[in-house]
């Protein structure tokens, strides 16, 4: 079944340029030209992935991304003319899975879309019939779902992949570079600092107090590890 993509951009030339290319790549493609329309179409059509422009009328791409992350599991690729590193990190902090700067090639966009969709539909190393039980967390690789105390958490594809990579081997320390290679092998940003941004958002969802994490511990100067006891203790 073909994946569905929503392109949100207020530049008509951009929509007319990208839409036919992605359709030729085999995707079902819809378009939106402002923030409110983007939110409405995501609610109505539930696309697999959103290519989201930063600067749009009504609601900015950052505002839309933050809203989507409350309810949607769609992959999100932020697109913007902003090139500063701080802007990139803002996009990742609010829940984007990837970040592209204009101008970009259609081949690069296609590659990034494929990468995010692979995270959305991972081929994990954990047998599909098994669930990971980690303290109050339950992770189902077969269903691509995570619960805490029976309440389902809404994770992005990138956050889910990072969580399962760490949770599969409690106590094992992963460097940022290892997490890039294992959890985000197709991340074309290739920047170890993006791992920190994704981990920060993940902690806000799985930890009671992100400032004092029980599950995902920082190994200073190196990387991260998942608590090696079921109760989440260091």
KOLSE-913433 format. One record per residue (C-alpha): chain; residue in one letter; x, y, z. Coordinates in Angstrom, 2 decimals, decimal comma, always signed. Example, Ala and Ser with C-alpha at 12.3 -4.5 7.8 and 13.67 -1.06 7.14 Angstrom:
// KOLSE-913433
@c: A | r: A | x: +12,30 | y: -4,50 | z: +7,80
@c: A | r: S | x: +13,67 | y: -1,06 | z: +7,14
// end
This chain:
// KOLSE-913433
@c: A | r: X | x: +0,00 | y: +0,00 | z: +0,00
@c: A | r: X | x: +1,38 | y: +3,41 | z: -0,95
@c: A | r: X | x: +2,49 | y: +5,76 | z: +1,81
@c: A | r: X | x: +0,65 | y: +9,06 | z: +2,16
@c: A | r: X | x: +2,41 | y: +12,42 | z: +2,39
@c: A | r: X | x: +1,13 | y: +15,91 | z: +3,16
@c: A | r: X | x: +3,21 | y: +18,82 | z: +1,84
@c: A | r: X | x: +2,54 | y: +22,04 | z: +3,77
@c: A | r: X | x: +3,98 | y: +25,19 | z: +2,19
@c: A | r: X | x: +2,54 | y: +28,60 | z: +1,35
@c: A | r: X | x: +4,57 | y: +28,84 | z: -1,87
@c: A | r: X | x: +2,49 | y: +27,49 | z: -4,75
@c: A | r: X | x: +5,61 | y: +26,98 | z: -6,87
@c: A | r: X | x: +7,01 | y: +24,74 | z: -4,15
@c: A | r: X | x: +3,86 | y: +22,62 | z: -4,05
@c: A | r: X | x: +3,69 | y: +22,37 | z: -7,84
@c: A | r: X | x: +7,38 | y: +21,40 | z: -7,91
@c: A | r: X | x: +7,37 | y: +18,71 | z: -5,21
@c: A | r: X | x: +3,91 | y: +17,09 | z: -5,53
@c: A | r: X | x: +4,29 | y: +15,54 | z: -9,00
@c: A | r: X | x: +7,79 | y: +14,32 | z: -8,19
@c: A | r: X | x: +6,65 | y: +12,46 | z: -5,07
@c: A | r: X | x: +3,66 | y: +11,05 | z: -6,92
@c: A | r: X | x: +6,06 | y: +9,69 | z: -9,53
@c: A | r: X | x: +7,97 | y: +8,10 | z: -6,61
@c: A | r: X | x: +4,81 | y: +6,15 | z: -5,77
@c: A | r: X | x: +3,39 | y: +8,21 | z: -2,89
@c: A | r: X | x: -0,15 | y: +9,52 | z: -2,43
@c: A | r: X | x: +0,35 | y: +13,27 | z: -1,97
@c: A | r: X | x: -1,87 | y: +16,02 | z: -0,56
@c: A | r: X | x: -1,02 | y: +19,69 | z: -0,14
@c: A | r: X | x: -1,80 | y: +22,49 | z: +2,31
@c: A | r: X | x: -0,91 | y: +26,17 | z: +2,13
@c: A | r: X | x: -1,33 | y: +27,36 | z: +5,72
@c: A | r: X | x: -1,06 | y: +26,10 | z: +9,27
@c: A | r: X | x: -4,76 | y: +25,66 | z: +9,98
@c: A | r: X | x: -5,33 | y: +23,72 | z: +6,77
@c: A | r: X | x: -2,38 | y: +21,50 | z: +7,63
@c: A | r: X | x: -3,85 | y: +20,61 | z: +11,03
@c: A | r: X | x: -7,25 | y: +19,94 | z: +9,51
@c: A | r: X | x: -5,90 | y: +17,63 | z: +6,80
@c: A | r: X | x: -3,77 | y: +15,70 | z: +9,26
@c: A | r: X | x: -6,85 | y: +15,10 | z: +11,42
@c: A | r: X | x: -9,00 | y: +14,08 | z: +8,47
@c: A | r: X | x: -6,55 | y: +12,02 | z: +6,41
@c: A | r: X | x: -3,87 | y: +10,86 | z: +8,87
@c: A | r: X | x: -0,89 | y: +10,99 | z: +6,49
@c: A | r: X | x: +2,16 | y: +8,86 | z: +7,16
@c: A | r: X | x: +4,48 | y: +11,86 | z: +6,84
@c: A | r: X | x: +4,27 | y: +15,66 | z: +6,72
@c: A | r: X | x: +6,76 | y: +17,86 | z: +4,86
@c: A | r: X | x: +6,27 | y: +21,05 | z: +6,85
@c: A | r: X | x: +7,47 | y: +24,54 | z: +5,97
@c: A | r: X | x: +8,60 | y: +26,71 | z: +8,88
@c: A | r: X | x: +7,12 | y: +30,01 | z: +7,65
@c: A | r: X | x: +3,39 | y: +29,76 | z: +6,93
@c: A | r: X | x: +0,40 | y: +32,07 | z: +7,49
@c: A | r: X | x: -2,04 | y: +31,42 | z: +10,29
@c: A | r: X | x: +0,20 | y: +29,14 | z: +12,31
@c: A | r: X | x: +3,93 | y: +28,72 | z: +11,76
@c: A | r: X | x: +5,43 | y: +25,34 | z: +11,01
@c: A | r: X | x: +6,87 | y: +25,27 | z: +14,53
@c: A | r: X | x: +3,42 | y: +25,83 | z: +16,04
@c: A | r: X | x: +1,88 | y: +23,21 | z: +13,76
@c: A | r: X | x: +4,61 | y: +20,71 | z: +14,61
@c: A | r: X | x: +4,03 | y: +21,21 | z: +18,34
@c: A | r: X | x: +0,26 | y: +20,71 | z: +17,85
@c: A | r: X | x: +0,73 | y: +17,58 | z: +15,75
@c: A | r: X | x: +2,98 | y: +16,00 | z: +18,33
@c: A | r: X | x: +0,12 | y: +16,05 | z: +20,83
@c: A | r: X | x: -1,98 | y: +13,63 | z: +18,78
@c: A | r: X | x: -0,25 | y: +12,45 | z: +15,60
@c: A | r: X | x: +2,39 | y: +9,79 | z: +14,99
@c: A | r: X | x: +3,15 | y: +11,03 | z: +11,49
@c: A | r: X | x: +6,75 | y: +11,54 | z: +10,55
@c: A | r: X | x: +7,62 | y: +15,23 | z: +10,22
@c: A | r: X | x: +10,32 | y: +16,83 | z: +8,08
@c: A | r: X | x: +10,74 | y: +20,55 | z: +8,70
@c: A | r: X | x: +11,68 | y: +22,64 | z: +5,65
@c: A | r: X | x: +12,96 | y: +26,20 | z: +5,95
@c: A | r: X | x: +15,28 | y: +28,84 | z: +4,58
@c: A | r: X | x: +16,71 | y: +29,28 | z: +8,08
@c: A | r: X | x: +20,26 | y: +27,92 | z: +8,25
@c: A | r: X | x: +21,35 | y: +28,68 | z: +11,81
@c: A | r: X | x: +22,08 | y: +25,67 | z: +14,02
@c: A | r: X | x: +19,85 | y: +27,11 | z: +16,75
@c: A | r: X | x: +16,91 | y: +27,07 | z: +14,32
@c: A | r: X | x: +17,61 | y: +23,46 | z: +13,44
@c: A | r: X | x: +17,59 | y: +22,46 | z: +17,10
@c: A | r: X | x: +14,32 | y: +24,33 | z: +17,71
@c: A | r: X | x: +12,69 | y: +22,26 | z: +14,97
@c: A | r: X | x: +13,97 | y: +19,03 | z: +16,47
@c: A | r: X | x: +13,01 | y: +20,08 | z: +20,00
@c: A | r: X | x: +9,35 | y: +20,54 | z: +19,06
@c: A | r: X | x: +9,22 | y: +17,07 | z: +17,54
@c: A | r: X | x: +10,43 | y: +17,12 | z: +13,94
@c: A | r: X | x: +12,16 | y: +13,92 | z: +12,80
@c: A | r: X | x: +14,37 | y: +15,67 | z: +10,27
@c: A | r: X | x: +15,22 | y: +19,16 | z: +9,04
@c: A | r: X | x: +15,98 | y: +20,45 | z: +5,55
@c: A | r: X | x: +17,09 | y: +23,89 | z: +4,38
@c: A | r: X | x: +15,99 | y: +25,54 | z: +1,15
@c: A | r: X | x: +16,98 | y: +25,19 | z: -1,59
@c: A | r: X | x: +17,20 | y: +21,40 | z: -1,69
@c: A | r: X | x: +17,22 | y: +18,74 | z: -4,37
@c: A | r: X | x: +14,25 | y: +16,47 | z: -4,93
@c: A | r: X | x: +16,52 | y: +13,45 | z: -4,61
@c: A | r: X | x: +17,61 | y: +14,60 | z: -1,16
@c: A | r: X | x: +13,99 | y: +15,10 | z: -0,13
@c: A | r: X | x: +13,09 | y: +11,61 | z: -1,36
@c: A | r: X | x: +16,01 | y: +10,12 | z: +0,57
@c: A | r: X | x: +14,98 | y: +11,86 | z: +3,78
@c: A | r: X | x: +11,36 | y: +10,77 | z: +3,35
@c: A | r: X | x: +12,44 | y: +7,14 | z: +2,91
@c: A | r: X | x: +14,65 | y: +7,42 | z: +6,01
@c: A | r: X | x: +11,86 | y: +8,73 | z: +8,24
@c: A | r: X | x: +9,37 | y: +6,18 | z: +6,90
@c: A | r: X | x: +11,82 | y: +3,39 | z: +7,73
@c: A | r: X | x: +11,86 | y: +4,63 | z: +11,32
@c: A | r: X | x: +8,07 | y: +4,79 | z: +11,27
@c: A | r: X | x: +7,90 | y: +1,14 | z: +10,18
@c: A | r: X | x: +11,04 | y: -0,37 | z: +11,75
@c: A | r: X | x: +12,32 | y: -3,86 | z: +11,21
@c: A | r: X | x: +13,40 | y: -4,37 | z: +14,82
@c: A | r: X | x: +15,69 | y: -7,01 | z: +16,24
@c: A | r: X | x: +13,12 | y: -7,93 | z: +18,90
@c: A | r: X | x: +10,76 | y: -10,76 | z: +17,85
@c: A | r: X | x: +7,40 | y: -9,29 | z: +16,85
@c: A | r: X | x: +5,41 | y: -11,38 | z: +19,34
@c: A | r: X | x: +7,43 | y: -10,16 | z: +22,35
@c: A | r: X | x: +6,96 | y: -7,04 | z: +24,42
@c: A | r: X | x: +9,65 | y: -5,24 | z: +26,37
@c: A | r: X | x: +8,68 | y: -4,68 | z: +30,01
@c: A | r: X | x: +10,87 | y: -2,01 | z: +31,59
@c: A | r: X | x: +9,56 | y: -0,82 | z: +34,95
@c: A | r: X | x: +6,39 | y: +1,15 | z: +34,26
@c: A | r: X | x: +7,06 | y: +1,06 | z: +30,51
@c: A | r: X | x: +5,73 | y: -1,52 | z: +28,06
@c: A | r: X | x: +7,07 | y: -1,47 | z: +24,51
@c: A | r: X | x: +5,40 | y: -3,42 | z: +21,69
@c: A | r: X | x: +7,64 | y: -3,72 | z: +18,59
@c: A | r: X | x: +4,87 | y: -5,54 | z: +16,72
@c: A | r: X | x: +2,40 | y: -2,69 | z: +17,22
@c: A | r: X | x: +4,92 | y: +0,17 | z: +17,31
@c: A | r: X | x: +3,37 | y: +1,35 | z: +20,59
@c: A | r: X | x: +4,57 | y: +2,31 | z: +24,08
@c: A | r: X | x: +2,61 | y: +2,48 | z: +27,33
@c: A | r: X | x: +3,46 | y: +3,84 | z: +30,77
@c: A | r: X | x: +1,32 | y: +2,47 | z: +33,60
@c: A | r: X | x: -1,22 | y: +1,42 | z: +30,98
@c: A | r: X | x: -1,43 | y: +4,87 | z: +29,38
@c: A | r: X | x: -0,25 | y: +4,97 | z: +25,78
@c: A | r: X | x: +2,49 | y: +7,47 | z: +24,97
@c: A | r: X | x: +2,60 | y: +9,39 | z: +21,72
@c: A | r: X | x: +6,17 | y: +9,06 | z: +20,41
@c: A | r: X | x: +7,60 | y: +10,21 | z: +17,12
@c: A | r: X | x: +9,23 | y: +7,55 | z: +14,90
@c: A | r: X | x: +12,66 | y: +8,83 | z: +15,93
@c: A | r: X | x: +11,83 | y: +8,84 | z: +19,65
@c: A | r: X | x: +10,43 | y: +5,31 | z: +19,38
@c: A | r: X | x: +13,55 | y: +4,03 | z: +17,63
@c: A | r: X | x: +15,84 | y: +5,61 | z: +20,21
@c: A | r: X | x: +13,79 | y: +4,21 | z: +23,10
@c: A | r: X | x: +13,71 | y: +0,66 | z: +21,75
@c: A | r: X | x: +17,43 | y: +0,73 | z: +20,91
@c: A | r: X | x: +18,28 | y: +1,71 | z: +24,49
@c: A | r: X | x: +15,63 | y: -0,46 | z: +26,19
@c: A | r: X | x: +16,62 | y: -3,63 | z: +24,33
@c: A | r: X | x: +19,94 | y: -3,67 | z: +26,22
@c: A | r: X | x: +19,54 | y: -2,10 | z: +29,68
@c: A | r: X | x: +22,79 | y: -0,97 | z: +31,26
@c: A | r: X | x: +24,70 | y: -0,83 | z: +27,98
@c: A | r: X | x: +26,24 | y: +2,58 | z: +27,34
@c: A | r: X | x: +25,81 | y: +3,98 | z: +23,82
@c: A | r: X | x: +27,79 | y: +6,90 | z: +22,50
@c: A | r: X | x: +25,96 | y: +9,55 | z: +20,52
@c: A | r: X | x: +27,66 | y: +8,29 | z: +17,38
@c: A | r: X | x: +26,52 | y: +4,72 | z: +18,10
@c: A | r: X | x: +22,95 | y: +5,90 | z: +18,56
@c: A | r: X | x: +23,15 | y: +7,74 | z: +15,25
@c: A | r: X | x: +24,33 | y: +4,58 | z: +13,54
@c: A | r: X | x: +21,99 | y: +2,14 | z: +15,32
@c: A | r: X | x: +18,81 | y: +4,15 | z: +15,90
@c: A | r: X | x: +19,09 | y: +6,79 | z: +13,19
@c: A | r: X | x: +21,25 | y: +5,22 | z: +10,46
@c: A | r: X | x: +19,54 | y: +7,19 | z: +7,70
@c: A | r: X | x: +19,74 | y: +10,56 | z: +9,45
@c: A | r: X | x: +21,31 | y: +12,70 | z: +6,77
@c: A | r: X | x: +21,99 | y: +15,51 | z: +9,24
@c: A | r: X | x: +24,77 | y: +13,28 | z: +10,58
@c: A | r: X | x: +25,12 | y: +15,51 | z: +13,65
@c: A | r: X | x: +25,60 | y: +13,84 | z: +17,03
@c: A | r: X | x: +23,95 | y: +16,82 | z: +18,77
@c: A | r: X | x: +20,63 | y: +15,95 | z: +17,17
@c: A | r: X | x: +20,61 | y: +12,87 | z: +19,41
@c: A | r: X | x: +20,58 | y: +15,15 | z: +22,46
@c: A | r: X | x: +17,56 | y: +17,05 | z: +21,12
@c: A | r: X | x: +15,59 | y: +13,85 | z: +20,50
@c: A | r: X | x: +16,58 | y: +12,38 | z: +23,90
@c: A | r: X | x: +15,44 | y: +15,58 | z: +25,60
@c: A | r: X | x: +11,96 | y: +15,27 | z: +24,05
@c: A | r: X | x: +11,82 | y: +11,54 | z: +24,76
@c: A | r: X | x: +12,55 | y: +12,12 | z: +28,44
@c: A | r: X | x: +9,68 | y: +14,59 | z: +28,67
@c: A | r: X | x: +7,36 | y: +11,76 | z: +27,61
@c: A | r: X | x: +8,70 | y: +8,75 | z: +29,50
@c: A | r: X | x: +10,06 | y: +10,32 | z: +32,70
@c: A | r: X | x: +8,04 | y: +11,68 | z: +35,62
@c: A | r: X | x: +10,76 | y: +14,30 | z: +36,12
@c: A | r: X | x: +12,92 | y: +14,79 | z: +33,01
@c: A | r: X | x: +15,50 | y: +16,67 | z: +35,11
@c: A | r: X | x: +15,95 | y: +13,53 | z: +37,25
@c: A | r: X | x: +15,53 | y: +10,69 | z: +34,74
@c: A | r: X | x: +14,74 | y: +7,21 | z: +35,97
@c: A | r: X | x: +14,98 | y: +5,36 | z: +32,67
@c: A | r: X | x: +17,34 | y: +7,15 | z: +30,28
@c: A | r: X | x: +20,58 | y: +8,12 | z: +31,99
@c: A | r: X | x: +23,28 | y: +10,41 | z: +30,66
@c: A | r: X | x: +26,84 | y: +9,10 | z: +30,76
@c: A | r: X | x: +28,64 | y: +12,43 | z: +30,82
@c: A | r: X | x: +31,21 | y: +12,96 | z: +28,13
@c: A | r: X | x: +30,06 | y: +9,85 | z: +26,27
@c: A | r: X | x: +26,36 | y: +9,20 | z: +25,65
@c: A | r: X | x: +23,35 | y: +7,44 | z: +27,16
@c: A | r: X | x: +22,17 | y: +4,17 | z: +28,69
@c: A | r: X | x: +18,87 | y: +2,68 | z: +29,79
@c: A | r: X | x: +18,49 | y: +1,82 | z: +33,48
@c: A | r: X | x: +19,67 | y: -1,73 | z: +34,10
@c: A | r: X | x: +17,02 | y: -2,53 | z: +36,73
@c: A | r: X | x: +13,32 | y: -3,10 | z: +36,11
@c: A | r: X | x: +12,39 | y: -0,34 | z: +38,51
@c: A | r: X | x: +14,48 | y: +2,13 | z: +36,55
@c: A | r: X | x: +17,22 | y: +2,64 | z: +39,13
@c: A | r: X | x: +20,75 | y: +3,61 | z: +37,96
// end
